[in-house]
């Protein structure tokens, strides 16, 4: 994607086709793995450093189980595990389906460029991180008391 001179974070403007491919393959792997396992069948391995050190859930705790629940059609369970799983699952699906969308819908690239140029898109990662952090604090307060 050529640099248009707009105020973009450097990471987003320098995404190459190979990086998009790596992201799409990683998303496809995560989606396929979540389809193979149900939330209850996942091994009880503590991978969260924050949870291991404090015993409290972090903002991302439950995302893996949420992905697995979504893949098995259990949206209510997915929401209970971590509500951000629904949004991140949709984004993973979009990453995987992007090559098909570009091939099948000729106007998709123009739509994507307009979306990326919007002010809302520039602040979306910050808003997502802030919302996840607020959710994590809320969950800790509910969990601790």
Buried (B, 14 or more C-beta within 10 A) or exposed (E): BEEEEEEBEEEEBEEEEEEBEEBBEEBBEBBEBBEEBBBEEEEEEEEBEBBEEEEBBBBBBBBBBBBBBBBBEBBEBBBBBBBBBBEBBEEBBEBBBBEEBEEEEEEBEEEBEEEBEEEEBBEEEEEBEEBBEEBBEEBBEEEEE
